[in-house]
Amino acid sequence: LSLSLSLSLSLSLSLSLSLSLSLSLSLSLSLSLSLSLSLAFRCCQMETQKLIVLPTILLLITANMKEPMKDMVADAAASSNPLFPAMFVFGDSLLDPGNNVLLASASSALPRFLSSPNHPPYGRDLPSHLPTGRYSNGLLLSDILARHMDLPYPPPYLSKKDNFTKGTSFAFGGAVIFNIRRKFQTPRIDFYNEVSYFKDFQEELSTSMGEDGASELILKSLFLIWIGSNDYLVNYYSNPFGQGFAQKRYTAIEFRETLISLYRQQIVRLYGMGARKFALVSLPPIGCTPVILLLFSRSDSTTCIDVVNEEVKNYNALLLKMSKELQGAYPSAQFTYLDAYDHSLKFIQDPKAFGFKDSLHPCCALGPYGGVPICSTSINSICDDASQYVYWDFAHPTESAFSLAANWFLQGSPPDVQPFNLQQLSAL
């Protein structure tokens, strides 16, 4: 979440205490969200003390951001016989272990204090109970997959650790496939940039391991890709009162076809650099995220936003088609499609069957649906047990939700994985 915030407070000390917010947000979720919100809260919706503390948001979180990010995740014990020799990760905040925070620290861009996961309560359920730059209460999907595959957790590429030979993550919070808002987005990271980072890494690897050793490692490694949520959440559905930025320029069909075309280009680039084992993760049901419920709902509904989810399904159908086409075009490679939509929708629609108490409201909540894109111990209402929630904050899942997805992707069968799961992919 990268956020430029402008507040106008209108407080009446009667029972109809109201707050008028005008937010222009660049949201890092899978997200870099540009929103214009006009929200009216009565005192029954927010505690008076939270209204009073809002003007001090910048002071409180800026103070927290003065501390550098600490990588306090207890790493998985790497096995001598892992499922893959390494895992290389590409995507947005759903997979970002800290690149976005490191990029912000190194740049001269304006502070993005509210968007950064480098302050409590992020990371509270990690062994260290400290934020590490992950957009969750604990581990991410890529961390959990790595643990099951006997690999270390993929470190952020920008951490520049000495040894990335077991894998690293090139995912950045806020990353998109199509950087349509390049002039306005900070930082300006897209899928192309992430693949370019990998190209730099490949050259570094060849220097340290030799060209043959580097080529062999890349050939057998898993390339996990989960990106595209921001393209819809930020660029397409960011304005509930009119057309989003991309909607003014593209029809729904044109937009998703453009996304798939750009996505394919980056897969082909990775193939040209020696990658051969690809896992392409579909978009989740974005229409169920708390921030979308906040943007589009007109009442205290408990259902997802169908118009958003329908377009996500249309995009996912094209992604699956592309995966099959790539398999035909590049028979020396293996491509599998991992469905993050249908199974996620199952536990959102029937949370109790999967051990959840709440599937639409987040653990770290603020405002209607808990969808205001802020998560801070100074401001938010925070649950005691995040494992009972699907969503950690306004847009990101809990470690428990990620764990369910990891199990499907590792051991599932069609149509959850098409044509094979990750265990099967490792044997090919």
C-alpha positions in Angstrom: 0.0 0.0 0.0 1.5 3.3 -1.1 -0.7 6.0 0.1 -1.0 9.7 -0.3 -3.6 10.7 2.2 -5.7 13.9 2.5 -8.1 14.1 5.4 -10.9 16.5 6.0 -12.5 16.0 9.4 -15.9 17.2 10.3 -16.6 16.3 13.9 -19.8 16.8 15.7 -19.7 15.8 19.4 -23.2 14.6 19.2 -24.2 10.9 18.5 -23.9 11.6 14.8 -20.2 12.1 14.9 -19.1 12.0 11.3 -15.8 11.7 9.4 -15.4 12.7 5.9 -12.4 11.1 4.2 -11.0 11.9 0.8 -8.4 9.4 0.1 -6.1 9.2 -3.0 -4.4 5.9 -2.5 -1.7 4.1 -4.3 -2.3 0.7 -2.8 0.2 -2.1 -2.5 -1.5 -5.4 -2.4 -1.1 -7.3 -4.9 -1.8 -3.7 -5.0 -0.9 -0.2 -5.8 -4.4 1.2 -5.6 -5.5 4.6 -6.7 -8.8 5.4 -5.1 -11.1 8.3 -4.4 -13.2 7.6 -1.5 -15.8 9.6 0.2 -16.8 7.9 3.4 -19.2 8.9 6.1 -18.8 7.2 9.4 -21.1 7.6 12.4 -19.9 7.0 15.9 -21.6 3.6 15.9 -19.2 2.5 13.1 -16.0 3.7 14.6 -15.0 4.4 18.2 -14.6 8.0 19.0 -11.0 7.4 20.1 -10.1 6.1 16.6 -11.6 9.2 15.0 -9.5 11.3 17.4 -6.3 9.4 16.6 -6.7 9.6 12.8 -5.1 13.0 12.5 -2.0 11.6 14.2 -1.6 8.7 11.8 1.3 10.1 10.0 3.2 10.9 13.1 2.7 7.5 14.7 3.5 5.4 11.6 6.4 7.6 10.5 7.9 7.0 13.9 7.6 3.3 13.4 9.1 3.5 9.9 12.3 5.0 11.3 13.4 1.5 12.2 15.0 -0.5 9.4 13.3 -3.8 8.4 14.5 -6.8 10.3 14.5 -10.2 8.7 13.4 -12.2 11.7 11.7 -15.1 10.0 12.8 -18.4 11.4 14.0 -20.0 8.2 13.0 -23.4 7.0 15.7 -26.1 7.3 16.9 -26.7 3.8 17.1 -30.4 2.9 19.8 -32.1 0.9 17.1 -33.5 -1.3 14.5 -30.8 -1.9 11.6 -31.1 -4.3 13.2 -28.5 -6.6 16.8 -27.3 -6.3 15.5 -23.7 -6.0 12.3 -21.6 -6.3 12.2 -18.2 -8.0 9.2 -16.1 -7.2 7.5 -13.3 -9.3 4.4 -11.3 -8.3 3.0 -8.7 -6.1 2.3 -8.3 -2.4 0.7 -11.7 -2.1 4.3 -13.1 -2.6 6.5 -10.1 -1.5 8.8 -11.0 1.4 10.1 -7.5 1.7 11.3 -6.1 -1.7 8.8 -3.3 -1.6 10.0 -2.1 1.8 13.7 -2.4 0.7 12.9 -0.5 -2.6 11.2 2.3 -0.7 14.2 2.6 1.7 16.6 2.9 -1.2 14.5 5.4 -3.2 13.9 9.1 -2.9 10.2 8.6 -3.3 7.8 10.1 -0.8 7.3 8.1 2.3 4.8 5.3 2.0 4.2 4.8 5.7 0.7 3.6 5.7 1.2 1.1 2.9 4.3 -0.5 4.2 4.1 -3.8 6.2 7.2 -2.8 8.1 5.3 -2.0 11.3 3.1 -3.8 13.8 0.9 -5.8 13.6 2.3 -7.2 10.4 4.4 -10.3 11.2 2.9 -10.7 14.7 2.4 -14.5 14.3 5.9 -15.2 13.0 8.3 -16.7 15.6 9.9 -13.3 16.1 6.5 -11.5 16.3 8.1 -8.8 14.3 7.3 -7.3 10.8 9.6 -8.5 8.0 8.1 -6.8 5.0 5.5 -9.5 4.4 1.9 -8.3 3.8 0.4 -10.8 6.3 0.3 -11.9 9.9 2.8 -14.6 9.2 4.2 -16.6 6.3 3.2 -16.1 2.6 2.2 -18.8 0.1 5.8 -18.9 -1.3 7.2 -19.4 2.2 4.8 -22.3 3.0 5.5 -24.0 -0.4 9.2 -23.7 0.2 8.9 -25.3 3.7 7.0 -28.2 2.2 9.5 -28.6 -0.6 12.4 -28.6 1.9 13.8 -25.3 0.7 14.6 -22.2 2.7 12.1 -19.3 2.5 12.8 -17.3 -0.6 14.5 -14.1 0.6 13.8 -10.7 -1.1 16.1 -10.2 -4.0 16.9 -6.7 -2.9 18.3 -8.0 0.3 21.3 -9.0 -1.7 22.2 -12.0 0.4 25.3 -13.8 -0.5 23.6 -17.0 -1.5 20.5 -17.1 -3.7 21.2 -20.6 -5.1 18.2 -22.1 -3.3 15.9 -19.4 -4.7 14.8 -15.8 -4.1 11.8 -13.6 -4.6 11.5 -10.9 -7.2 7.9 -10.1 -6.1 7.1 -6.5 -5.2 4.1 -5.2 -3.4 2.1 -3.1 -5.9 3.5 -4.8 -8.9 1.4 -5.0 -12.0 1.4 -6.7 -15.4 0.5 -3.6 -17.4 2.0 -0.4 -16.0 -0.6 1.8 -17.5 -0.1 4.4 -14.7 3.6 4.5 -14.9 3.8 8.3 -14.5 1.8 8.2 -11.3 2.8 4.9 -9.6 5.6 4.9 -7.0 7.6 2.7 -7.2 7.2 1.9 -10.8 7.5 -1.9 -10.7 5.9 -4.3 -13.2 6.3 -7.9 -14.3 8.8 -6.7 -17.0 11.0 -5.1 -14.2 10.9 -8.3 -12.1 12.1 -10.4 -15.1 14.8 -7.8 -15.7 15.9 -8.3 -12.1 16.1 -12.0 -12.8 18.3 -11.4 -15.8 20.7 -9.5 -13.6 20.6 -12.4 -11.1 21.3 -14.9 -13.9 24.5 -13.0 -14.8 25.5 -12.9 -11.1 24.8 -16.6 -10.8 26.9 -17.4 -13.9 29.8 -15.5 -12.4 29.6 -17.4 -9.1 28.7 -20.9 -10.3 29.9 -20.9 -13.9 27.6 -20.8 -16.9 27.0 -24.6 -16.9 26.2 -24.7 -13.2 23.9 -21.7 -13.4 22.1 -23.1 -16.5 21.6 -26.5 -14.7 20.1 -24.8 -11.6 17.7 -22.6 -13.6 16.6 -25.5 -15.8 15.4 -27.6 -12.8 14.1 -24.9 -10.6 10.5 -23.9 -10.0 9.3 -20.5 -11.3 6.3 -19.5 -9.3 4.3 -16.6 -10.7 1.3 -14.9 -9.1 0.5 -11.4 -10.5 -2.4 -9.4 -11.9 -4.5 -8.5 -8.9 -3.4 -4.9 -9.0 -4.2 -4.6 -12.6 -7.8 -5.0 -11.7 -7.9 -3.7 -8.2 -5.8 -0.6 -8.9 -6.2 0.2 -12.5 -9.6 -1.2 -13.5 -11.9 -1.2 -10.4 -10.5 1.7 -8.4 -13.4 4.1 -8.8 -16.8 2.9 -7.5 -18.5 6.1 -8.7 -17.3 5.9 -12.4 -14.9 4.3 -14.7 -11.5 3.3 -13.4 -8.3 4.5 -15.0 -8.0 1.5 -17.4 -11.8 1.4 -18.0 -11.6 4.8 -19.7 -9.2 3.4 -22.3 -10.0 -0.3 -22.7 -13.0 -2.5 -23.0 -13.0 -5.4 -20.5 -12.0 -7.8 -23.4 -9.3 -5.5 -24.6 -7.9 -5.1 -21.1 -7.6 -8.7 -20.3 -6.2 -9.6 -23.7 -3.6 -6.9 -23.2 -2.7 -8.3 -19.8 -2.3 -11.9 -21.1 -0.2 -10.7 -24.1 2.2 -8.9 -21.8 2.2 -11.8 -19.3 3.1 -14.2 -22.2 6.0 -11.9 -23.3 7.6 -12.2 -19.8 7.2 -16.0 -19.7 8.9 -16.2 -23.1 11.8 -14.0 -21.8 12.2 -16.3 -18.8 12.2 -19.3 -21.1 14.9 -17.7 -23.1 17.0 -17.4 -19.9 16.7 -21.1 -19.3 13.5 -21.5 -17.2 11.6 -24.7 -17.8 9.3 -25.4 -14.9 6.5 -22.8 -14.6 3.6 -22.6 -12.0 1.1 -19.9 -13.0 -1.3 -19.0 -10.2 -4.7 -17.6 -11.2 -6.2 -14.5 -9.7 -8.1 -15.0 -6.4 -11.8 -13.8 -6.1 -10.9 -10.1 -5.9 -14.5 -9.2 -5.6 -14.5 -10.7 -2.1 -11.7 -8.6 -0.7 -12.7 -6.1 2.1 -11.4 -3.1 0.2 -13.6 -4.0 -2.8 -16.6 -4.5 -0.6 -16.0 -1.1 0.9 -15.7 0.5 -2.6 -18.7 -1.1 -4.2 -21.2 -2.1 -1.6 -24.1 0.2 -0.9 -25.4 -1.6 2.2 -24.0 -3.9 4.9 -24.0 -6.9 2.5 -22.3 -10.2 3.3 -21.8 -11.2 -0.3 -19.0 -10.7 -2.8 -19.1 -8.2 -5.7 -20.2 -10.3 -8.7 -19.3 -7.8 -11.4 -15.6 -7.9 -10.2 -15.5 -11.6 -9.8 -17.0 -12.3 -13.2 -14.2 -10.3 -14.9 -11.6 -12.1 -12.8 -13.0 -15.4 -14.0 -12.8 -14.2 -17.6 -9.2 -13.3 -17.1 -8.4 -16.6 -15.4 -9.9 -18.5 -18.4 -7.5 -16.7 -20.7 -4.6 -17.4 -18.4 -5.4 -21.1 -18.4 -5.7 -21.0 -22.2 -2.3 -19.3 -22.4 -0.7 -21.9 -20.2 -1.9 -24.7 -22.5 -0.8 -22.8 -25.6 2.7 -22.2 -24.1 2.9 -26.0 -23.4 2.3 -26.6 -27.1 4.7 -24.0 -28.3 7.5 -25.0 -25.9 7.4 -28.7 -25.4 10.8 -28.8 -23.6 9.2 -26.8 -20.8 6.4 -27.7 -18.3 3.6 -25.3 -17.5 0.9 -25.9 -14.8 -2.0 -23.7 -13.9 -2.8 -23.4 -10.1 -6.4 -22.3 -9.4 -6.5 -19.7 -6.6 -10.1 -18.7 -7.4 -12.5 -21.6 -7.1 -11.1 -23.2 -3.9 -10.7 -19.8 -2.3 -14.3 -19.1 -3.1 -15.3 -22.3 -1.3 -13.9 -21.3 2.0 -15.1 -17.7 1.6 -18.7 -19.0 1.0 -18.5 -21.7 3.7 -15.8 -20.6 6.2 -16.8 -22.9 9.1 -16.1 -26.0 6.9 -12.5 -24.9 6.6 -12.1 -23.8 10.2 -12.6 -20.0 9.7 -15.0 -17.8 11.8 -15.1 -14.9 9.3 -14.4 -15.0 5.6 -15.1 -11.4 4.5 -14.1 -9.1 7.4 -10.3 -9.0 8.1 -8.5 -9.5 11.3 -6.9 -6.1 11.1 -10.0 -4.0 10.4 -11.0 -0.3 10.0 -14.2 1.1 8.7 -17.1 -0.7 7.0 -16.2 -4.3 6.0 -12.7 -3.6 7.5 -11.9 -2.3 4.1 -10.1 1.0 4.8 -6.6 0.3 3.5 -4.7 0.9 6.7 -3.4 -1.7 9.2 -1.7 -0.4 12.3 -1.8 -1.2 16.0 -2.3 2.5 16.6 -5.5 2.7 14.6 -7.2 -0.6 13.8 -9.4 -3.1 15.6 -7.3 -6.3 15.6 -8.6 -9.8 16.3 -7.0 -12.1 18.9 -6.7 -15.1 16.6 -5.9 -14.5 12.9 -6.1 -18.2 12.1 -9.9 -17.8 12.3 -10.0 -15.3 9.5 -9.5 -15.6 5.7 -8.2 -12.0 5.4 -5.5 -10.5 7.5 -6.1 -6.9 6.3 -8.1 -5.0 3.7 -6.8 -7.2 0.8 -4.2 -9.8 2.0 -4.9 -13.3 3.3 -3.8 -14.7 6.6 -1.1 -17.4 6.9 -3.9 -19.9 7.5 -5.6 -19.1 4.1 -2.2 -19.3 2.4 -1.6 -22.7 4.0 -4.8 -24.1 2.5 -3.8 -22.9 -1.0 -0.3 -24.4 -0.6 -1.8 -27.8 0.2 -4.0 -27.7 -2.9 -1.1 -26.6 -5.1 1.3 -29.3 -3.8 -1.1 -32.3 -3.8 -4.2 -31.3 -5.6 -5.8 -32.7 -8.7 -7.7 -31.2 -11.7 -9.4 -28.8 -11.9 -7.6 -27.2 -8.9 -4.3 -27.8 -10.7 -4.0 -28.2 -14.5 -2.5 -30.5 -15.6 -0.5 -31.4 -12.6 0.4 -30.4 -9.0 3.8 -29.1 -7.9 4.9 -32.5 -6.6 4.2 -34.0 -10.0 5.9 -31.1 -11.7 9.1 -31.7 -9.7 9.3 -35.2 -11.1 9.1 -34.2 -14.8 
